[in-house]
């Protein structure tokens, strides 16, 4: 369960005062740092799994959950007309949506940089995710949460890795290693993709078979 994006975000009851500091934005930044440590620990476990089949399945589930949370949070923020450079929200629902966007966008950056082949496989064929991620990045870059911190670098590298922004001449994915290239050889990766496509085709056929008889019966009844 540690791999699934957290939907809790900043708890609704999270204190807005730490050590006498009543600036909610400063407080959130501290909570965000703690959250990032938890995310990176979960990701470390996934990296150390050393089983590309399991990593593929886990990331599949994880990304679907992550983008669902991101979309739901965007709807809340848009409905509230919450702008990223507005003062930190005090309303619990808006506060939670705000933290979901910031935390899940950062976490997606971690995953994309450490598992670029797998993420590209899903991301490149899903235009809805592309639009949502661009929105999330724009939101994060204007909040000030990432400004001047190490996490800004993650967003910048992820944007270049996924082609959202042009790659700089000196772009290097610091998390890609020679071992990654061996593990994700074209042959091994293509085998996994073929197995995944077979599974999806079988699932689609089962759905069609279930739908078919009901449709034919309804026509005969008419």
N, C-alpha and C positions, 0 to 999 in steps of 0.2 A: 504493500500500500504506500510505501514511502516514495514510489515513483510517480504516483498520480498527483497532478497539480492540486495544491491546497485550495479549497474553496472558502476557507475560513477568512483568509486575508487578515486585515486588521480587525480584531474582535470589536464588536459593537460597544463592549464595556471597557475597551482599552483606555488606560489612564491618559489624560491629555496634559498631565503635569508630571515631570520627572525631575527629582532633585530641585524642586522649586522653579523649574523652567516651565512657564505657562505658554510657550509658543508651540502650538499644535504641530506646526510643520517640522520644527526641530525634533519634537518628540517622535513624530512618525518616521523621520529619517533614522532615528536610533532603532526603532522597532523593525524597520526595513532591513537594517544591517543584520539583525538577529535572524530575520526570516531568510535572508540570503545565505547565511551559514547553514541553516537547515536544508535549504534547497541543494546546495553544493554537496552536502554530506549524502543526501539521497542519490544525487547524480554519481557520486564517487562509487557507491554500491553498484549502480547500473554499469558503469565502466568496468568495474572489476569482475562483473559476471562472466566475462570471457566466453559468452555463448551468443553468437550473432543471431541465431534463430529466436532465442528468448528475448534478446534486445529488440529485435524487429517487432515481436508481438507486443512487448511492453510499451515501446514507443508509439506503436499504432494506437493502442488504447489511450495512452497518455496525451497524445496530440489531439485526439477527438475530444477528450475531456477539457483540455486546456482552451481550445478554441470555442467550445460551448460556453465556458465561463466568461471568456473574453467578449463574446457576442452578447450574452445576457447583461454583462456589466456595461457595455457600450450603450445598450438600450436605456438602462437606468440613467446614465450620465447625460445622454442626449435629451431624454424626457425632462430632466431637471435643468437643462440648459447649463450644465456645469462645464466651464472652460478650464483647460489644464493649468492656466496661469491665474485662476481665481484663488482666493484665500482657501486654505485647507478646509474641507467641508466638515460641518458639525453634525449634520443629520446622519443618523446611523446607517441608513440604507445607502446613501450617496457615499459615505465614508468607506463602506465595505466595497462598493463597486469601484471606487477610486483605487483602493489597495489591490483589488483583484487585477485590474489592468496593469498597474505598475509591476506587481510581483510576477504575474504570469508572462508578461512580455519579456522581462529579464530572464526568467527561467527558460523560456523558449530559445532565447539567445544562447544560453548555456548548452542546451540540447543540440541546437543546430551546429554549433562549432565543434562539439565532441562527436557527433554522429552525422556528418554532412551528407553522406550518401543516402542514408535512410530518410533523413528529413527532406532532402531534395526530391526523393521518390514521391513523397506525399504532397509536399508543398507546391512543387512545380505544376502539378496537375489539378490543383484546387484554387480556382480564381477567387472564390469567396474568402479563403484563408489569406490570400495575398492582399486583398483589399482591407481585411480586418487587421492584419499585421501592420500594414502601412499606417492605418489609423492609430493603432496602439503605439507605434514608434513615435509618431508625431505628438501624441498625447504625452508620452513619457519625457520626450525631449523638452517639452515646454513646462513641465511641472516644477523643475528645479531640483527634484529628488536626486537625479543622476549627475547634476552639474558638479564638475570638479572631483568626482569620485571614481573609484576603480570600475564601477559598474557601467559607466558611460562607455568605456572601452569595449565592453561586451556588446552593447547596442551597435556601436560603430562597425565592429568586425562582423557581426551577424548581418547587418545591412549589406555589407560588401559580399559576404559569402553567398547570400541568396539573390544577389543582383538587384537589390532595391536601390542601392546607390552604386555608382561606378567604383570599381576596385582601384585603389591607389597603386602606383607603380611598385611600391614596396610592401604590398599586402601579403601577409603570411598568416595562416591559421595556426596559432601557437599550440593548439591542442592536437593537431594532426601529427602522427608519428609514423616512422617506417613500419612499425608493427601494425598500425591501422591499415596501411596500404596492403600489407600481406593478408590481414584478416578479411579485408573487403576487396579481395581480388574480383575481377569481373566475373570469373567463372562461378565462384562461391556465391556472390551476390545475386547473379542471374538465376541460380538454382533456387534461391530463396524466393525471388520474385515470381518465378514460375509456379512454385508451390502455393504461394499466396493467391495468384490469379486462378489457379485450379480450384482452390477452396471457395473463392468468391463466385466462380461460375457455377459450382455445385449448389451454393446457397441460393443464387438467382434462379436456377432451374427448379429447386424445391419450392420457391415462392410462386413460380409460374404454375407448377403442377397444382399447388394448393388453390390458386386463384381460378384455374381453368374450369374444373367441374362446377363451381358455383356460378360462373358466368353462363355456361351452357345450360344449366338447369333453369336459370332465370329467364333465358331466352325461350326455352320450351314452354315454360309456364305462361309467358306472354302469348 
